[in-house]
Amino acid sequence: MATRTPRPQRRNQVLSREQIIETAIELLDAGGEGALTTRALTERLSTGAGAIYYRVGSRDELLDTATETVVTAALAAQPVKATATPEDEIRTVALALFDAITEHQWLATHLTLQLVRKPFGPVTVGIFERIGRQVGALGVPQASWFDAASTLVHYILGAVSQNARIDGDTSTVASDRAEFLDATAAAWQELDAEDYPFMHAIVGQMNEHDDREQFLTGIAVVLDGLTRLG
């Protein structure tokens, strides 16, 4: 008698939308976008593809929802100081997004896509609203609010994306940042000092810099420029 291949045991409890999203984020964190497949989800959740589609929609919709979930949590961060200044508020949001993208390496690409493709979506609206309110509090003229907020948002995402791992990237920078910086410093040091005096001057700074502190320096520079618009 032929034996039947055992089917995965289905869960008895009702599968929630939140469970699907949480599991999707876990898969994305563990293996990048390529790890988020219907098969992986159904096996992890012991359910069928129809149940997943019914609750969250297509894979692209699930990616959007996962992005929204992580960004919304980041935007909920509050300044440490009870009497926070607009600058404190902006730094808090910026660092929350920086840390979220550092923790979730797949997030940078999809966050950027959300801003480009869905300027009306909750991710874009949430980021601009949280930062934009502080732009006004800084004394930036209302006629410059959009440009000022856009400058901050573009800097934050651009700077953070440089530290995010790209799916499929197996280079040294993706696997060992310290070794990559050491190799870069060595290559810069070998440049002709007369032709590249600036590169020689900053070799030590580049090799020893802290990404988070460098990021905050950039925020300070942008904020200083915005306050001069008033």
HELIX and SHEET records of a PDB file:
HELIX    1   1 ARG A   17  GLY A   31  1                                  15    
HELIX    2   2 GLU A   33  ALA A   35  5                                   3    
HELIX    3   3 THR A   38  LEU A   45  1                                   8    
HELIX    4   4 ALA A   49  VAL A   56  1                                   8    
HELIX    5   5 ARG A   59  LEU A   75  1                                  17    
HELIX    6   6 PRO A   86  GLU A  103  1                                  18    
HELIX    7   7 LEU A  107  ARG A  117  1                                  11    
HELIX    8   8 PRO A  122  ALA A  137  1                                  16    
HELIX    9   9 GLN A  142  SER A  144  5                                   3    
HELIX   10  10 TRP A  145  SER A  161  1                                  17    
HELIX   11  11 THR A  172  SER A  175  1                                   4    
HELIX   12  12 ARG A  177  GLN A  189  1                                  13    
HELIX   13  13 PRO A  197  ALA A  201  1                                   5    
HELIX   14  14 VAL A  203  GLU A  208  1                                   6    
HELIX   15  15 ASP A  211  THR A  227  1                                  17    
END                                                                             
